[in-house]
């Protein structure tokens, strides 16, 4: 198949998190980075020393790093697993939540590409992660006279208990 310049891409996206059964746009963003990781264990034989003769997949991960540009209480609560928004959304509390399952914070996360300045309606341009939650890490917010504040968070996808699927681009019902 020859190269196809129609497959070259550049551009931003919108991020939605499902909250109270409604997809909520999280607002203006900076960089959004999708990281797909895999882990494998080598198979070796004494006759070849430590050189791998094959590798077997042993796991992996799907992570999305999101730079929130809108410094809202809701975005702090979305980005940091030790944060909780009060019932009236008037305050975010940062509390020590030792023992909390990060997966218990999972929500559906949807990334929709922006093409030509407009959010794409094509399912091939949407990444759906049915269960994603903010994970361990450090949030740093600068308070300087010349730099815009950015709240950078990493969301991890959790695999479906039945299918093992972390997420998908395109038509969910395609076979």
Order of alpha helices (4+ residues) and beta strands (2+ residues): beta-beta-beta-beta-alpha-beta-beta-beta-beta-beta-beta-beta
